[in-house]
Amino acid sequence: MMDILYFAWVRERIGVPRERIETSAKTVSDLVAELCGREERYQLAFSDLSSLRVAVDQELSDFDASLAGAREVAFFPPMTGG
């Protein structure tokens, strides 16, 4: 089982802050594809990956990052400093 966390507008588009899923995804990109296959709301949230950041087990990662052994994946918009 893996926890998927959604923040800011990603959470608003998907409609939940988190969910626990069973997945066979090998990479973050595989996970996104799997989620997009579930419902249109995921397709909307993940339509522009360049506007998203991802963290695997609380470490900033790329979409080609492996999910081997991962317990948590979080999706969020880029942080702005100031």
Backbone as a chain_set.jsonl record, in Angstrom:
{"seq": "MMDILYFAWVRERIGVPRERIETSAKTVSDLVAELCGREERYQLAFSDLSSLRVAVDQELSDFDASLAGAREVAFFPPMTGG", "coords": {"N": [[0.836, -1.189, 0.0], [0.39, 2.277, -0.646], [0.674, 5.662, 0.286], [-0.817, 8.476, -1.129], [-0.42, 11.862, -1.489], [-1.977, 15.014, -1.897], [-1.601, 18.426, -2.674], [-2.571, 21.913, -2.385], [-3.785, 23.341, -5.404], [-3.83, 20.904, -6.705], [-4.974, 19.109, -4.94], [-7.502, 20.303, -4.828], [-8.484, 19.845, -7.425], [-8.539, 17.05, -7.572], [-10.023, 16.38, -5.362], [-9.661, 15.181, -2.903], [-7.511, 15.139, -0.002], [-5.699, 13.123, 0.458], [-4.957, 9.696, -0.296], [-4.977, 6.139, 0.005], [-3.484, 3.69, -1.828], [-3.265, 0.66, -3.747], [-0.7, -0.245, -5.802], [0.995, -1.09, -8.856], [2.868, 0.374, -10.022], [6.052, 1.308, -11.274], [7.547, 3.617, -11.458], [7.276, 7.169, -10.73], [6.078, 8.396, -12.944], [4.727, 6.189, -14.05], [2.875, 5.794, -12.02], [1.375, 8.168, -12.186], [0.244, 7.795, -14.731], [-1.306, 5.54, -14.194], [-3.101, 6.577, -12.269], [-4.369, 8.529, -13.849], [-5.807, 6.909, -15.519], [-7.917, 6.172, -13.994], [-10.003, 8.117, -13.38], [-11.565, 11.096, -14.738], [-10.959, 13.373, -13.227], [-8.381, 13.023, -12.277], [-6.945, 13.094, -14.641], [-7.308, 15.762, -15.289], [-5.965, 17.024, -13.149], [-3.338, 16.153, -13.574], [-2.663, 17.073, -16.064], [-0.705, 18.844, -16.961], [2.353, 18.25, -16.411], [4.625, 19.779, -16.106], [3.921, 21.774, -14.448], [3.907, 20.746, -11.972], [5.313, 19.392, -8.965], [7.007, 16.691, -7.348], [7.308, 14.559, -4.526], [8.958, 11.821, -3.142], [8.612, 9.751, -0.495], [9.028, 12.026, 1.114], [11.145, 13.329, -0.093], [12.274, 15.524, -2.543], [11.709, 14.71, -5.879], [12.069, 13.352, -9.244], [9.872, 12.776, -12.061], [10.625, 10.416, -13.203], [11.55, 8.921, -11.149], [12.195, 6.023, -9.173], [9.782, 3.917, -7.596], [10.305, 1.87, -5.92], [10.021, 0.349, -2.883], [8.926, 2.641, -1.823], [6.81, 4.5, 0.379], [5.242, 6.723, 0.39], [3.941, 9.217, -1.762], [3.93, 12.512, -2.839], [2.185, 15.143, -4.399], [2.476, 18.427, -5.653], [2.207, 21.997, -6.335], [4.864, 24.055, -7.759], [7.0, 25.59, -5.371], [7.094, 28.97, -4.377], [9.458, 31.418, -3.671], [10.308, 34.164, -1.412]], "CA": [[0.0, 0.0, 0.0], [1.133, 3.526, -0.747], [-0.095, 6.881, 0.53], [-0.657, 9.528, -2.135], [-0.837, 13.134, -0.905], [-2.2, 16.072, -2.885], [-1.572, 19.732, -2.032], [-2.978, 23.127, -3.1], [-4.781, 23.148, -6.467], [-3.89, 19.48, -7.076], [-5.994, 18.567, -4.031], [-8.808, 20.836, -5.228], [-8.937, 19.184, -8.662], [-8.804, 15.633, -7.33], [-11.139, 16.348, -4.431], [-9.276, 14.591, -1.617], [-6.145, 15.513, 0.357], [-4.824, 11.946, 0.445], [-5.6, 8.392, -0.465], [-4.081, 4.986, 0.112], [-3.788, 2.839, -2.973], [-2.433, -0.486, -4.107], [-0.223, 0.066, -7.146], [2.111, -1.867, -9.403], [3.697, 1.355, -10.723], [7.496, 1.214, -11.007], [8.078, 4.98, -11.359], [6.256, 8.187, -10.508], [5.335, 8.539, -14.214], [3.801, 5.055, -14.137], [1.804, 6.062, -11.059], [0.529, 9.218, -12.774], [-0.53, 7.163, -15.807], [-2.288, 4.668, -13.551], [-4.129, 7.445, -11.686], [-5.123, 9.16, -14.943], [-6.698, 5.902, -16.069], [-9.027, 5.926, -13.07], [-11.112, 9.068, -13.529], [-11.225, 12.337, -15.428], [-10.403, 14.372, -12.307], [-6.929, 12.827, -12.235], [-6.434, 13.6, -15.92], [-7.291, 17.215, -15.169], [-4.912, 17.42, -12.202], [-2.013, 15.808, -14.09], [-2.606, 17.406, -17.491], [0.533, 19.579, -17.262], [3.329, 17.822, -15.399], [5.638, 20.812, -15.896], [3.439, 22.663, -13.392], [3.838, 19.943, -10.752], [6.5, 18.825, -8.334], [6.683, 15.435, -6.677], [8.228, 14.093, -3.492], [8.824, 10.411, -2.802], [9.028, 9.62, 0.905], [9.381, 13.368, 1.581], [12.328, 13.858, -0.775], [11.956, 16.033, -3.866], [12.096, 13.707, -6.87], [11.651, 13.547, -10.622], [8.799, 11.868, -12.453], [11.186, 9.109, -13.569], [12.071, 8.306, -9.922], [11.69, 4.695, -8.837], [8.907, 3.798, -6.433], [10.664, 0.656, -5.192], [10.097, 0.544, -1.446], [8.331, 3.918, -1.4], [5.578, 4.429, 1.168], [4.453, 7.933, 0.224], [4.22, 10.104, -2.893], [3.175, 13.756, -2.705], [2.151, 16.013, -5.582], [2.215, 19.803, -5.261], [2.715, 22.987, -7.289], [6.182, 24.573, -7.39], [7.028, 26.566, -4.294], [7.675, 30.245, -4.742], [10.149, 32.05, -2.545], [10.042, 35.584, -1.386]], "C": [[0.876, 1.246, 0.0], [0.182, 4.684, -0.469], [0.221, 7.888, -0.562], [-1.234, 10.801, -1.522], [-0.955, 14.182, -2.007], [-2.281, 17.413, -2.147], [-2.047, 20.826, -2.977], [-3.993, 22.799, -4.199], [-4.863, 21.701, -6.934], [-4.983, 18.809, -6.235], [-7.388, 19.035, -4.448], [-9.349, 20.132, -6.469], [-9.3, 17.724, -8.427], [-9.926, 15.453, -6.31], [-10.856, 15.69, -3.09], [-7.84, 15.001, -1.291], [-5.167, 14.344, 0.3], [-5.645, 10.703, 0.161], [-4.544, 7.313, -0.352], [-4.463, 4.037, -1.004], [-2.826, 1.658, -3.045], [-1.999, -0.214, -5.54], [0.896, -0.874, -7.563], [3.067, -0.948, -10.15], [5.163, 1.228, -10.301], [8.126, 2.587, -10.811], [6.931, 5.943, -11.064], [5.429, 8.372, -11.785], [4.331, 7.41, -14.402], [2.605, 5.275, -13.213], [0.838, 7.107, -11.605], [-0.343, 8.616, -13.874], [-1.634, 6.279, -15.24], [-3.441, 5.499, -12.955], [-4.996, 8.082, -12.771], [-6.102, 8.189, -15.589], [-7.924, 5.646, -15.215], [-10.229, 6.816, -13.36], [-10.616, 10.342, -14.186], [-10.594, 13.374, -14.501], [-8.889, 14.232, -12.17], [-6.285, 13.345, -13.512], [-6.326, 15.116, -15.879], [-6.131, 17.675, -14.274], [-3.516, 17.207, -12.776], [-1.83, 16.184, -15.561], [-1.326, 18.133, -17.888], [1.567, 19.279, -16.185], [4.408, 18.873, -15.149], [5.206, 21.785, -14.799], [3.318, 21.932, -12.055], [5.221, 19.565, -10.249], [6.051, 17.572, -7.609], [7.746, 15.138, -5.63], [7.916, 12.634, -3.211], [9.425, 10.233, -1.417], [9.678, 10.904, 1.415], [10.703, 13.901, 1.034], [11.933, 14.282, -2.178], [12.531, 15.094, -4.921], [11.675, 14.147, -8.262], [10.557, 12.538, -10.944], [9.325, 10.503, -12.918], [11.767, 8.386, -12.357], [11.404, 6.957, -9.677], [10.791, 4.759, -7.612], [9.211, 2.555, -5.618], [10.819, 0.984, -3.706], [9.46, 1.822, -0.934], [7.029, 3.677, -0.643], [4.669, 5.616, 0.917], [4.91, 8.715, -1.002], [3.327, 11.33, -2.721], [3.297, 14.575, -3.977], [1.754, 17.421, -5.145], [2.732, 20.76, -6.318], [4.105, 23.46, -6.855], [6.05, 25.607, -6.275], [7.649, 27.86, -4.811], [8.299, 30.861, -3.506], [9.824, 33.526, -2.492], [10.45, 36.242, -0.121]], "O": [[1.964, 1.259, 0.576], [-0.962, 4.69, -0.924], [1.386, 8.125, -0.881], [-2.386, 10.825, -1.09], [-0.139, 14.23, -2.927], [-2.948, 17.52, -1.118], [-1.947, 20.701, -4.197], [-4.951, 22.065, -3.958], [-5.877, 21.305, -7.509], [-5.802, 18.047, -6.748], [-8.341, 18.257, -4.425], [-10.545, 19.854, -6.551], [-10.256, 17.216, -9.013], [-10.689, 14.49, -6.383], [-11.733, 15.648, -2.228], [-7.034, 15.192, -2.201], [-3.965, 14.537, 0.12], [-6.86, 10.673, 0.356], [-3.361, 7.556, -0.588], [-5.619, 3.628, -1.118], [-1.733, 1.675, -2.478], [-2.841, 0.023, -6.406], [1.644, -1.385, -6.73], [3.975, -1.42, -10.835], [5.469, 1.063, -9.12], [9.116, 2.723, -10.092], [5.76, 5.571, -11.14], [4.206, 8.491, -11.713], [3.213, 7.641, -14.861], [1.467, 4.98, -13.576], [-0.378, 6.948, -11.498], [-1.54, 8.899, -13.94], [-2.757, 6.272, -15.744], [-4.611, 5.156, -13.122], [-6.216, 8.163, -12.628], [-7.116, 8.608, -16.146], [-8.864, 4.982, -15.652], [-11.34, 6.325, -13.562], [-9.421, 10.635, -14.195], [-9.774, 14.176, -14.948], [-8.192, 15.227, -11.967], [-5.217, 13.956, -13.477], [-5.357, 15.686, -16.38], [-5.407, 18.609, -14.618], [-2.606, 17.99, -12.499], [-0.934, 15.664, -16.226], [-0.903, 18.046, -19.04], [1.643, 19.974, -15.172], [5.041, 18.864, -14.093], [6.029, 22.537, -14.277], [2.7, 22.439, -11.118], [6.17, 19.438, -11.022], [4.873, 17.407, -7.295], [8.927, 15.428, -5.821], [6.755, 12.255, -3.06], [10.599, 10.527, -1.194], [10.729, 10.878, 2.056], [11.308, 14.803, 1.613], [11.333, 13.507, -2.922], [13.705, 14.728, -4.86], [11.015, 15.172, -8.437], [10.34, 11.577, -10.206], [8.559, 9.544, -13.016], [12.409, 7.347, -12.511], [10.215, 6.774, -9.937], [11.016, 5.559, -6.704], [8.452, 2.216, -4.71], [11.656, 1.805, -3.329], [9.454, 2.065, 0.273], [6.253, 2.781, -0.974], [3.469, 5.55, 1.187], [6.107, 8.858, -1.252], [2.124, 11.207, -2.489], [4.377, 14.687, -4.558], [0.817, 17.595, -4.367], [3.596, 20.395, -7.115], [4.481, 23.281, -5.696], [5.105, 26.395, -6.247], [8.607, 27.84, -5.584], [7.72, 30.822, -2.42], [9.168, 34.075, -3.377], [10.278, 37.451, 0.029]]}, "num_chains": 1, "name": "protein.A"}
